[in-house]
Amino acid sequence: MNVSKELTRTLPKKLIELIKVIGREADKSNLAVFLVGGFVRDFLLGAANYDLDIVVEGDAIRFTEQLACKIQGRVVRHKKFGTGTIVMEWPKWLPRARGNFKIDIASAREETYRKPAALPTVKFSSLKEDLYRRDFTINAMAVSINKKNFGFFIDFFDGKKDLKKAVIRVLHDKSFIDDPTRIFRAVRFEQRFAFKIEKRTRQLIAQAARKDMFSLTQSQRVRSELILILKEEHPEKAIFRMRELHELRFIHRALSLRRDIPVTLNKLKKCVRWYKTICDPGKKTDVWLVYFMVMLEKLSSGEVSEVLEKFVFTRVESMKLKSYKALAEKVVKKISARKEIKPSGIYALLKPLSHEEILYVMAKVRNQQAINRIKKFFVKLDNVTLKIKGHDIKKEGVDYGPRYTELFHCLLQEKLNGKIVTKKDEIKYLRQIIARSKV
């Protein structure tokens, strides 16, 4: 089967040209070279994927260096695994315009596992062995891009048939024993594509769970898979599926989901959609962290700390999760109060929290007044700052010291409440405060 016409018809013209350049460079060194993995899967599904994943039967690092010279890219080498990456600026002729464009190149390799759940030992091998080491059949297809065989489709394990049947299937019975993190990955792909994990694969998941394979796996690898799940377009579906497959206990033995979690997750989706549209252009808010906060709701502060320690979250992520557990639930109650809250009061409640924590609060509140207060904070209050500086206060005859903090606080309160706007207003009010203190 040859898919060259389909490639040409569906992919951007210049991307096809780049793929052919890769094939021609491989021909110069008599290397067989293939598109593999997610790129091939998404191409067959008609989904946009511009992350080129390349396998060569030969020395991938040497070929990466050769190709980088040709297309003027920067090389990142991974000698331990026999892989290289070419990094380039994102091409203007591709739809997405942020970040770098990468071409991952690997030597066809075979992986053996010294013991269950251990990191693999790698040795160079054939394309078939390389595809056999992969997680699921839908990720184990390839397309030749050498000039002579351009577009030749390779499918040793019936991945295309599984795509049509919409199923997730492992390639062999030891798959989850070799790498238990594939259990999370199965859920991620199942929910992303609205597929079903097929019966034998579900049995193997249950078998690996009974053997407690995750206890043998590096926690950082589990964390990485969990974050990828929570970064999916619809993470709420994967969260429920993990519960069905009894996977939540691998995060913490006491982890279970609250009864109201469907309501919270549904509200969170709407909150995130609004936030990304109105507040988030260019910002780096970790929305996946908000979904994780919802998952951890029933755990105590001590149990959340156990999760953070076990999975080695970054310092910033840990701070946000600890703060959410200590402060967010209290803020939910206070921001939902029926009595009037001045803008300065809203600011005082929400400013100590990260944007992720505030989104969590927004999903948890149950009245529109509270939601409006949070929206007001994001849109109008969050970035309110004073225009006067310390030297302006000094000019008014106030010596440096704790008094400065008090004055800045009073001025900010007035500005948040709309009573002062310009720097001239700030100086005028500053003088009034100083004058009153002298009386």
C-alpha positions as CSV (number, residue, x, y, z in Angstrom):
1,M,0.0,0.0,0.0
2,N,1.3,3.4,-0.9
3,V,0.0,6.6,0.7
4,S,2.1,9.2,-1.2
5,K,-1.0,10.7,-2.9
6,E,-2.8,11.0,0.4
7,L,0.3,12.7,2.0
8,T,0.6,15.2,-0.8
9,R,-3.2,15.9,-0.7
10,T,-3.5,16.4,3.1
11,L,-0.2,17.9,4.3
12,P,1.1,21.5,3.6
13,K,3.2,21.6,0.4
14,K,6.3,22.8,2.1
15,L,6.1,20.1,4.7
16,I,6.0,17.5,2.0
17,E,9.1,19.2,0.4
18,L,10.9,19.0,3.8
19,I,10.0,15.3,4.2
20,K,11.4,14.6,0.7
21,V,14.6,16.5,1.6
22,I,15.0,14.2,4.6
23,G,14.5,11.2,2.4
24,R,17.1,12.4,-0.2
25,E,19.7,13.0,2.6
26,A,19.1,9.5,3.8
27,D,19.6,8.2,0.3
28,K,23.0,9.8,0.2
29,S,24.1,7.7,3.1
30,N,22.2,4.5,2.0
31,L,20.0,4.7,5.1
32,A,16.4,3.5,5.2
33,V,14.3,6.3,6.8
34,F,10.7,6.3,7.9
35,L,8.0,8.5,9.4
36,V,6.6,6.7,12.4
37,G,4.4,7.0,15.5
38,G,1.9,9.7,16.2
39,F,2.6,11.5,13.0
40,V,1.5,8.5,10.9
41,R,-1.5,7.8,13.2
42,D,-2.7,11.4,13.1
43,F,-2.2,11.6,9.3
44,L,-4.4,8.5,8.9
45,L,-7.0,10.0,11.2
46,G,-7.0,13.3,9.3
47,A,-5.7,15.2,12.3
48,A,-3.1,18.0,12.1
49,N,0.2,16.9,13.5
50,Y,3.4,18.7,12.5
51,D,5.8,17.0,14.9
52,L,8.0,14.9,12.6
53,D,9.0,11.6,14.3
54,I,11.7,9.9,12.1
55,V,13.3,6.5,12.4
56,V,16.5,5.5,10.5
57,E,18.0,2.0,10.2
58,G,21.5,3.2,11.1
59,D,23.3,5.9,13.1
60,A,20.6,8.5,14.0
61,I,22.9,11.0,15.6
62,R,25.2,11.1,12.6
63,F,22.2,11.5,10.3
64,T,20.8,14.2,12.5
65,E,24.0,16.2,12.2
66,Q,24.1,15.6,8.4
67,L,20.5,16.7,8.0
68,A,20.9,19.7,10.3
69,C,23.6,21.1,8.0
70,K,21.3,20.7,5.0
71,I,18.3,22.5,6.6
72,Q,20.2,24.8,8.9
73,G,18.8,23.6,12.3
74,R,20.3,23.3,15.8
75,V,21.2,19.7,16.9
76,V,20.4,18.2,20.3
77,R,22.0,14.9,20.9
78,H,20.8,12.0,23.2
79,K,23.7,9.6,22.9
80,K,22.4,7.2,25.6
81,F,19.4,6.4,23.5
82,G,20.9,6.9,20.0
83,T,18.5,9.7,19.2
84,G,18.9,13.3,18.0
85,T,16.6,16.3,17.6
86,I,16.8,19.2,15.1
87,V,15.3,22.4,16.5
88,M,14.3,25.3,14.2
89,E,12.2,28.4,14.3
90,W,8.5,27.6,13.7
91,P,8.0,27.9,9.9
92,K,5.6,30.7,8.8
93,W,4.0,28.2,6.3
94,L,2.6,26.1,9.1
95,P,-0.6,27.0,10.9
96,R,0.7,27.1,14.5
97,A,3.1,30.1,15.1
98,R,4.4,29.6,18.7
99,G,7.4,27.7,20.0
100,N,10.0,25.8,18.0
101,F,9.7,23.3,15.2
102,K,11.4,20.0,16.0
103,I,12.3,16.9,14.0
104,D,13.0,13.9,16.3
105,I,15.3,11.3,14.7
106,A,16.0,7.9,16.3
107,S,17.9,4.8,15.3
108,A,15.7,1.8,14.9
109,R,16.2,0.0,18.2
110,E,15.1,-2.9,20.3
111,E,14.4,-2.5,24.0
112,T,14.9,-5.2,26.6
113,Y,13.9,-4.9,30.3
114,R,16.3,-6.2,32.9
115,K,13.4,-6.4,35.3
116,P,9.7,-5.4,35.2
117,A,9.1,-1.6,35.1
118,A,12.8,-0.9,34.8
119,L,14.3,1.5,32.3
120,P,15.0,-0.4,29.1
121,T,18.4,-1.5,27.7
122,V,18.6,-0.2,24.1
123,K,20.4,-1.8,21.1
124,F,20.1,-0.9,17.4
125,S,17.8,-3.1,15.4
126,S,15.4,-3.2,12.5
127,L,12.3,-1.1,11.9
128,K,10.1,-4.0,12.8
129,E,11.7,-4.5,16.2
130,D,11.5,-0.7,16.7
131,L,7.8,-0.7,16.1
132,Y,7.3,-3.7,18.2
133,R,8.7,-2.0,21.3
134,R,6.0,0.8,21.1
135,D,3.0,1.1,23.3
136,F,-0.1,0.5,21.1
137,T,-0.7,-0.8,17.6
138,I,-2.1,2.6,16.5
139,N,1.3,4.1,17.3
140,A,3.3,1.4,15.6
141,M,2.9,2.2,11.9
142,A,5.4,3.7,9.5
143,V,5.8,5.3,6.1
144,S,9.0,5.1,4.0
145,I,10.3,8.5,2.8
146,N,13.3,7.3,0.8
147,K,12.9,8.4,-2.9
148,K,12.6,4.9,-4.2
149,N,9.8,3.9,-1.8
150,F,8.3,7.2,-0.9
151,G,4.9,6.8,0.7
152,F,5.1,3.0,1.2
153,F,3.0,2.2,4.2
154,I,4.2,-0.3,6.8
155,D,1.8,-1.9,9.3
156,F,3.2,-5.1,10.9
157,F,0.6,-5.1,13.7
158,D,-2.7,-4.1,12.1
159,G,-2.6,-0.6,13.5
160,K,-4.7,0.7,10.7
161,K,-7.4,-1.9,11.3
162,D,-7.5,-0.9,15.0
163,L,-7.8,2.8,13.9
164,K,-10.9,1.8,11.9
165,K,-12.3,-0.3,14.8
166,A,-11.5,2.6,17.2
167,V,-9.7,0.5,19.7
168,I,-6.5,0.8,21.9
169,R,-4.6,-2.5,21.8
170,V,-1.1,-3.3,23.1
171,L,1.3,-5.2,21.0
172,H,2.1,-8.0,23.5
173,D,1.1,-9.3,26.8
174,K,4.1,-8.0,28.8
175,S,3.5,-4.4,27.6
176,F,2.2,-3.1,31.0
177,I,4.7,-5.2,32.9
178,D,7.6,-3.7,30.9
179,D,6.2,-0.1,31.3
180,P,3.3,0.4,33.7
181,T,3.0,4.1,32.7
182,R,1.4,2.8,29.5
183,I,-1.7,2.2,31.7
184,F,-2.2,6.0,32.0
185,R,-1.3,6.4,28.3
186,A,-4.0,4.0,27.3
187,V,-6.6,6.2,29.0
188,R,-5.1,9.3,27.4
189,F,-5.4,8.0,23.8
190,E,-8.7,6.3,24.5
191,Q,-10.3,9.6,25.6
192,R,-8.5,11.8,23.1
193,F,-9.8,9.8,20.1
194,A,-13.1,8.6,21.7
195,F,-11.8,5.0,21.2
196,K,-12.2,2.0,23.5
197,I,-9.5,0.0,25.2
198,E,-10.1,-3.5,23.8
199,K,-10.9,-6.4,26.1
200,R,-7.5,-8.2,26.3
201,T,-5.7,-4.9,26.9
202,R,-8.2,-4.1,29.8
203,Q,-7.4,-7.5,31.3
204,L,-3.7,-6.8,31.1
205,I,-4.2,-3.4,32.8
206,A,-6.1,-5.2,35.6
207,Q,-3.3,-7.8,35.8
208,A,-0.6,-5.2,36.1
209,A,-2.6,-3.3,38.7
210,R,-3.0,-6.5,40.8
211,K,0.8,-6.9,40.7
212,D,1.1,-3.3,41.9
213,M,3.5,-2.6,39.0
214,F,3.5,1.2,39.7
215,S,5.4,0.6,42.9
216,L,8.3,-0.5,40.8
217,T,8.1,2.5,38.4
218,Q,10.0,5.8,38.8
219,S,7.5,8.2,40.2
220,Q,8.7,11.0,37.9
221,R,7.6,8.9,34.9
222,V,4.1,8.4,36.4
223,R,3.9,12.2,37.1
224,S,4.8,13.0,33.5
225,E,2.0,10.7,32.2
226,L,-0.5,12.2,34.6
227,I,0.4,15.7,33.6
228,L,0.0,14.8,29.9
229,I,-3.5,13.4,30.7
230,L,-4.5,16.6,32.5
231,K,-3.2,18.7,29.6
232,E,-5.6,17.0,27.1
233,E,-8.4,19.0,25.6
234,H,-11.0,17.1,27.7
235,P,-9.1,15.9,30.9
236,E,-12.4,15.4,32.8
237,K,-13.2,12.4,30.6
238,A,-9.8,10.8,31.4
239,I,-10.3,11.5,35.1
240,F,-13.5,9.5,35.2
241,R,-12.0,6.7,33.1
242,M,-9.1,6.4,35.6
243,R,-11.6,6.0,38.3
244,E,-13.4,3.2,36.4
245,L,-10.1,1.4,35.8
246,H,-9.1,1.8,39.5
247,E,-6.0,3.9,38.6
248,L,-6.4,6.7,41.1
249,R,-4.9,4.7,43.9
250,F,-1.6,4.7,42.0
251,I,-1.5,8.5,42.7
252,H,-2.4,8.0,46.4
253,R,-3.9,5.1,48.3
254,A,-6.7,7.3,49.8
255,L,-7.6,9.1,46.5
256,S,-11.2,9.1,45.5
257,L,-13.5,11.6,43.8
258,R,-16.1,13.7,45.5
259,R,-19.8,13.2,44.5
260,D,-20.0,16.7,43.1
261,I,-17.0,16.4,40.9
262,P,-19.1,16.2,37.6
263,V,-20.6,19.6,38.5
264,T,-17.1,21.1,39.4
265,L,-15.4,19.8,36.3
266,N,-18.2,21.0,34.0
267,K,-18.0,24.5,35.6
268,L,-14.2,24.4,35.4
269,K,-14.3,23.8,31.6
270,K,-16.4,27.0,31.2
271,C,-14.2,29.0,33.6
272,V,-11.0,27.9,31.7
273,R,-12.6,28.7,28.4
274,W,-13.5,32.2,29.6
275,Y,-10.1,32.7,31.3
276,K,-8.1,31.7,28.2
277,T,-10.2,34.0,26.0
278,I,-10.2,37.1,28.2
279,C,-7.1,36.9,30.5
280,D,-4.5,34.4,29.3
281,P,-3.1,35.5,25.9
282,G,0.7,35.0,26.3
283,K,0.6,33.9,29.9
284,K,1.8,30.6,31.2
285,T,-1.0,29.4,33.5
286,D,-0.8,25.7,34.2
287,V,-4.5,24.8,33.7
288,W,-3.6,21.1,34.2
289,L,-2.8,22.0,37.8
290,V,-6.4,23.2,38.4
291,Y,-7.8,19.8,37.3
292,F,-5.3,18.2,39.6
293,M,-6.5,20.3,42.5
294,V,-10.1,19.1,41.8
295,M,-8.8,15.5,41.8
296,L,-7.1,16.0,45.2
297,E,-10.0,17.6,47.0
298,K,-10.8,14.8,49.3
299,L,-7.2,14.4,50.5
300,S,-6.0,16.1,53.6
301,S,-3.1,18.6,53.6
302,G,-0.8,15.9,54.9
303,E,-1.9,13.5,52.1
304,V,-1.4,16.1,49.5
305,S,2.1,16.7,50.8
306,E,2.7,12.9,50.4
307,V,1.7,13.1,46.8
308,L,4.0,16.1,46.2
309,E,6.9,14.3,47.8
310,K,6.3,11.0,46.0
311,F,6.1,12.5,42.5
312,V,8.7,15.2,42.9
313,F,6.7,18.1,41.6
314,T,8.6,21.3,40.9
315,R,9.0,23.9,43.7
316,V,6.4,26.2,42.1
317,E,3.9,23.5,41.5
318,S,4.3,22.2,45.0
319,M,3.8,25.8,46.4
320,K,0.6,26.2,44.5
321,L,-0.8,22.9,45.6
322,K,0.0,23.4,49.2
323,S,-1.4,27.0,49.1
324,Y,-4.6,25.7,47.4
325,K,-5.1,23.2,50.2
326,A,-4.5,25.8,52.9
327,L,-6.3,28.8,51.5
328,A,-8.6,28.0,48.6
329,E,-11.5,26.4,50.5
330,K,-11.7,29.3,52.9
331,V,-11.7,31.8,50.0
332,V,-14.6,29.9,48.4
333,K,-16.7,30.7,51.4
334,K,-15.6,34.3,51.9
335,I,-15.9,35.3,48.2
336,S,-19.4,33.8,48.2
337,A,-20.7,36.0,51.0
338,R,-24.0,37.7,50.3
339,K,-22.9,41.0,51.9
340,E,-21.2,43.6,49.8
341,I,-17.5,43.2,49.3
342,K,-15.5,46.2,48.1
343,P,-13.1,45.8,45.2
344,S,-10.2,46.2,47.8
345,G,-11.8,43.3,49.7
346,I,-12.0,41.1,46.6
347,Y,-8.3,42.0,45.9
348,A,-7.3,41.1,49.5
349,L,-9.0,37.7,49.2
350,L,-7.7,36.7,45.7
351,K,-4.3,38.3,45.3
352,P,-2.4,35.9,47.6
353,L,-3.6,33.0,45.4
354,S,-2.1,31.9,42.1
355,H,-4.3,32.1,39.0
356,E,-4.6,28.3,39.1
357,E,-6.0,28.5,42.6
358,I,-8.4,31.3,41.7
359,L,-9.7,29.2,38.7
360,Y,-10.3,26.4,41.2
361,V,-12.2,28.8,43.5
362,M,-14.2,30.0,40.5
363,A,-15.2,26.4,39.7
364,K,-16.2,25.7,43.3
365,V,-18.4,28.8,44.1
366,R,-22.1,28.2,43.7
367,N,-23.5,31.7,43.1
368,Q,-23.2,34.2,40.2
369,Q,-22.3,37.1,42.5
370,A,-19.1,35.2,43.5
371,I,-18.2,34.4,39.9
372,N,-18.7,38.1,38.9
373,R,-16.3,39.1,41.7
374,I,-13.7,36.7,40.5
375,K,-14.1,37.9,36.9
376,K,-13.8,41.5,38.2
377,F,-10.5,40.6,39.9
378,F,-9.0,39.1,36.7
379,V,-10.2,41.9,34.4
380,K,-9.9,45.0,36.5
381,L,-8.1,44.5,39.8
382,D,-5.3,42.0,39.4
383,N,-2.9,44.4,37.6
384,V,-3.8,47.6,39.5
385,T,-0.5,49.3,40.7
386,L,0.5,52.6,42.1
387,K,2.3,55.1,40.0
388,I,4.1,56.8,42.9
389,K,7.4,55.3,44.2
390,G,9.3,55.5,47.4
391,H,11.1,58.7,46.4
392,D,7.7,60.4,46.0
393,I,6.9,59.7,49.6
394,K,10.4,60.8,50.7
395,K,9.7,64.2,49.0
396,E,6.8,64.6,51.4
397,G,9.2,64.5,54.3
398,V,8.6,60.9,55.4
399,D,11.8,58.9,56.4
400,Y,12.3,55.4,55.0
401,G,10.8,52.7,57.3
402,P,7.7,50.6,58.0
403,R,5.5,53.7,57.5
404,Y,6.1,53.4,53.7
405,T,4.3,50.0,53.6
406,E,1.3,51.5,55.5
407,L,1.1,54.4,53.1
408,F,1.4,52.2,50.0
409,H,-1.3,50.0,51.4
410,C,-3.7,52.9,52.1
411,L,-3.1,54.3,48.6
412,L,-3.7,51.0,46.9
413,Q,-7.0,50.5,48.8
414,E,-8.2,53.8,47.5
415,K,-7.1,53.1,44.0
416,L,-8.8,49.6,43.9
417,N,-12.0,51.2,45.1
418,G,-11.9,53.8,42.3
419,K,-11.3,56.9,44.5
420,I,-8.0,57.8,42.9
421,V,-6.9,57.2,39.3
422,T,-3.9,59.3,38.3
423,K,-0.5,59.9,39.9
424,K,-1.6,63.4,40.7
425,D,-4.6,61.8,42.6
426,E,-2.2,59.5,44.5
427,I,0.1,62.4,45.6
428,K,-2.9,64.4,46.7
429,Y,-4.3,61.6,48.8
430,L,-0.8,60.8,50.1
431,R,-0.5,64.3,51.4
432,Q,-4.0,64.0,53.1
433,I,-2.9,60.9,54.9
434,I,0.3,62.4,56.1
435,A,-1.5,65.6,57.2
436,R,-4.0,63.6,59.2
437,S,-1.3,61.6,60.9
438,K,0.3,64.9,62.1
439,V,-2.9,66.1,63.7
